[in-house]
Amino acid sequence: MSRIFSLDTKGVELICVCYLEIVSAAQVRYAVRRIHRMAPDVLVLVAMVGSGLEGEVVIPSNVVRGSLQATVDRVVAIANGATVPDKSSEPR
């Protein structure tokens, strides 16, 4: 994860963070918060492709749960101008 923070985010509008294993809500919030510090105007999409979160804790972010296809569909919808949640509700 640390290498992502050295990337140039100029012109980037969406970052998708994919989790393939069970993670805690705290781990997801931490990753989203760090990304927002690096790129405050970027929408962060969290894809829970594997088993998902430990427990059913709600995290304040744009989340897709289920399959990789559902994630791709959401990215395409965002690219086509679909309404997305207000970024101000995401952790910083």
N, C-alpha and C positions, 0 to 999 in steps of 0.2 A: 504494500500500500504506500510505502514512503516514496517510491519512485514517481508516483502520479503527481506529487506536489512539486516536482521539478519541471513538469511539462508547461509549455507555453499555451495559455488559454485565451490568447487574443483571438477574437472572432468566434469563440465557442459559445453556443447557446444552450447546449444540453450535455450533461455528463450522466452516464448510466453506470451505476455501481451494481454489479451482479454478485449475489451470494448463492453458492451452490450447496452449502452446508448449513446446519442450524447455527444461528448466531443470536446473541442477546440484543434486545432493543438498545441497550447502552452502547454496544459496538456500532450499531447502525447510526445512532445519533452522533457518536463521536466522528465517524467517517464523514457524515453529511456536514457537520459543523466545520471540520477541517477544510473540506472542499469549499464551503462558503467563505471561509477566511481567505482562501487563495483566489477565488473567483466569485465575488459577491453577487453578480448579476446573472449567474448561470443557473438554470433550472437543473435540479438534481433528481434523477429518476432512480429509485432503488428497486432492483429486481430480485425477488425472493424465488429463485428457480428451483432450489432444492427443497428441503423439508421446511424451510421458513424460520420463523423466530422461535426462541425458547418461550413458551407460554403465549398468551394472546395479549401482549402489551401493545397499545396503540402508539405508533411513532409519528410525530408530526412531519410528514414528508410525502412526496408523490411516490406511492408504492404499487408495484405490480406483483401479484402472487400467483404462482402456478408455473406455467411453462415458458420456455424461451420464445415460443411463438406469440404468447400473450404480451411478452415484453416487446418484441419486434412490432406487433400491432400497435402498441401504445406509443412507441417512438415514431412510427409512421403517422399516427393520428396527431401527435404533437407537431411534427414537421408540416402537416397539412393545415395547421392552424386550429386544432381542437382546443377547447377551453381547458386550462390547467389551473390547479389551485394557486391561490395568491402566495407568492414567495415569502411574504412577511410571516406566514404561519410556520415556516421552516426554521429549524434551530440555527443559530449563528454562533 
